[in-house]
Amino acid sequence: MSTPSDTTALRGVPAANAGLAAPVQLAAQVQLAAQVQLAAQVQLAAQVQLAAQVQLAAQVQLAAPVHEGLPFTAPWLLAPMEGVTAPSFRGHVLKRHAASDLGGAFTEFVRVIRGPVSKSEMRKHLGADRFPIPVGLQLMGNDLEGVRGSVRNAIDLGVPVVDLNFGCPAKGALRGCAGAAALKDPVTMEETVRVAVEGAEGRAPVTAKIRAGFDHADDVEVLARAAEAGGASMLTIHCRTRREGYCEEVDWTRIERAVNAVSIPVAGNGSAWEHADLERMRRETGCAFVMVGRGALKSPWIFTSREVSRREAAAFLIEYHDTLKSMGARPKGAVGRVKQLMNYWTAGGLIASEEDRATWMQSTDFEAFEARLRQEAS
Ligand SMILES: Cc1cc2nc3c(=O)[nH]c(=O)nc-3n(C[C@H](O)[C@H](O)[C@H](O)COP(=O)(O)O)c2cc1C
């Protein structure tokens, strides 16, 4: 049925075409209706998209930081760990914590080899999920222009803090004069930090993570000051030297020396195995933050003093296993990654003794391993 305005639109149609008026009118109406419908759909889609964006922004919104100039929401940080702190493990840790308990986490190191790391590569390390707890991206490399461009790309993606790795002891990193190699060359370290800070253009802070030295810890102050002079907003010091690898005994006075050498906040790192160690390290060294590596593999709840049940502990591991499989891991790979945690795991009393740990670790029947874990979690 035509509306008055529709017929008005057809006025003046020549008499010869009068016979065509009805079909033309109908066609015009259909076309108009389709246009109106399309416009409404487009508008609706735009509204839905906007709502989704707003919702996403709300989900992504970080909790309030505890230190000016840094995004961290609490003094305890999850360390970058290659092959561990991928989105899968990290996501399971983050989703179990309030931002007031766990202050931040990092990706494992991303190598800058020749030129900037692409955004798509970075997305793989960042994962799709967002939390109120900030996740920084860690870069490692000595190609200065590559570092500059990578920092820019990371911040374009919304990364709230970029960390630079000057502690990786792996031979591959050292051959490429990256990672711990910088501990022998504080001038290059300072320059790398400076270029990264330039790349950030004040849009996000750049932090640096060092070990206490290469072969000895005599120059902790020199290294800490190099990072500060380059413009780092925070220094993380893993208190072992490269030579010491992951030795059991650690010397936290090296953290205290770094704290006293610089005016930027320091994150202490090295053998914080229990929740009580976090406060103790802060008290004994004066560091502002404590970064936890393997302690979080012992118990992902180390950031709080909460005791977890055996079932909760098993649920973490089986959910982690399932996430890995959903991301394409084969049974052997998924179980292998769970065993990587079980090597350290004490949470929930799930592993009753070292003999029990050995039975878990030596199991080569992936289905039986998975079934046992699933039963523990049920
Ligand atoms: C499996 C593993 C992978 C690691 N990968 C990284 C890394 O990608 N970047 C980094 O800066 N440090 C890395 N580290 C060092 C840790 O971040 C941390 O400095 C070290 O484990 C000492 O802390 P912890 O005694 O609390 O474990 C790694 C450590 C482990 C055990």
The ligand as an SDF file (V2000), in Angstrom:
LIG
                    3D

 31 33  0  0  0  0  0  0  0  0999 V2000
   61.4310  -21.9960   32.5560 C   0  0  0  0  0  0  0  0  0  0  0  0
   61.9310  -20.5970   32.7540 C   0  0  0  0  0  0  0  0  0  0  0  0
   61.8610  -19.7010   31.7200 C   0  0  0  0  0  0  0  0  0  0  0  0
   62.3010  -18.3790   31.8900 C   0  0  0  0  0  0  0  0  0  0  0  0
   62.1280  -17.4900   30.8640 N   0  0  0  0  0  0  0  0  0  0  0  0
   62.4230  -16.1700   31.0780 C   0  0  0  0  0  0  0  0  0  0  0  0
   62.0790  -15.1830   30.1170 C   0  0  0  0  0  0  0  0  0  0  0  0
   61.4750  -15.4590   29.0740 O   0  0  0  0  0  0  0  0  0  0  0  0
   62.4300  -13.9020   30.3970 N   0  0  0  0  0  0  0  0  0  0  0  0
   63.0580  -13.5390   31.5640 C   0  0  0  0  0  0  0  0  0  0  0  0
   63.3450  -12.3680   31.7800 O   0  0  0  0  0  0  0  0  0  0  0  0
   63.3560  -14.4580   32.4850 N   0  0  0  0  0  0  0  0  0  0  0  0
   63.0330  -15.7440   32.2960 C   0  0  0  0  0  0  0  0  0  0  0  0
   63.2680  -16.6530   33.2710 N   0  0  0  0  0  0  0  0  0  0  0  0
   63.8110  -16.1940   34.5650 C   0  0  0  0  0  0  0  0  0  0  0  0
   62.6790  -15.8640   35.5440 C   0  0  0  0  0  0  0  0  0  0  0  0
   61.9200  -14.7850   35.0670 O   0  0  0  0  0  0  0  0  0  0  0  0
   63.2420  -15.5190   36.9290 C   0  0  0  0  0  0  0  0  0  0  0  0
   64.0850  -14.4070   36.7980 O   0  0  0  0  0  0  0  0  0  0  0  0
   64.0280  -16.6810   37.5260 C   0  0  0  0  0  0  0  0  0  0  0  0
   63.3090  -17.8870   37.4250 O   0  0  0  0  0  0  0  0  0  0  0  0
   64.3510  -16.4120   38.9930 C   0  0  0  0  0  0  0  0  0  0  0  0
   63.1970  -16.2870   39.7540 O   0  0  0  0  0  0  0  0  0  0  0  0
   62.6820  -17.4980   40.6920 P   0  0  0  0  0  0  0  0  0  0  0  0
   63.8350  -17.8870   41.5790 O   0  0  0  0  0  0  0  0  0  0  0  0
   61.5270  -16.8910   41.4290 O   0  0  0  0  0  0  0  0  0  0  0  0
   62.3060  -18.6210   39.7900 O   0  0  0  0  0  0  0  0  0  0  0  0
   62.8670  -17.9700   33.1250 C   0  0  0  0  0  0  0  0  0  0  0  0
   62.9560  -18.9050   34.1630 C   0  0  0  0  0  0  0  0  0  0  0  0
   62.4910  -20.1940   33.9950 C   0  0  0  0  0  0  0  0  0  0  0  0
   62.5820  -21.1460   35.1570 C   0  0  0  0  0  0  0  0  0  0  0  0
  1  2  1  0
  2  3  1  0
  2 30  2  0
  3  4  2  0
  4  5  1  0
  4 28  1  0
  5  6  2  0
  6  7  1  0
  6 13  1  0
  7  8  2  0
  7  9  1  0
  9 10  1  0
 10 11  2  0
 10 12  1  0
 12 13  2  0
 13 14  1  0
 14 15  1  0
 14 28  1  0
 15 16  1  0
 16 17  1  0
 16 18  1  0
 18 19  1  0
 18 20  1  0
 20 21  1  0
 20 22  1  0
 22 23  1  0
 23 24  1  0
 24 25  2  0
 24 26  1  0
 24 27  1  0
 28 29  2  0
 29 30  1  0
 30 31  1  0
M  END
$$$$
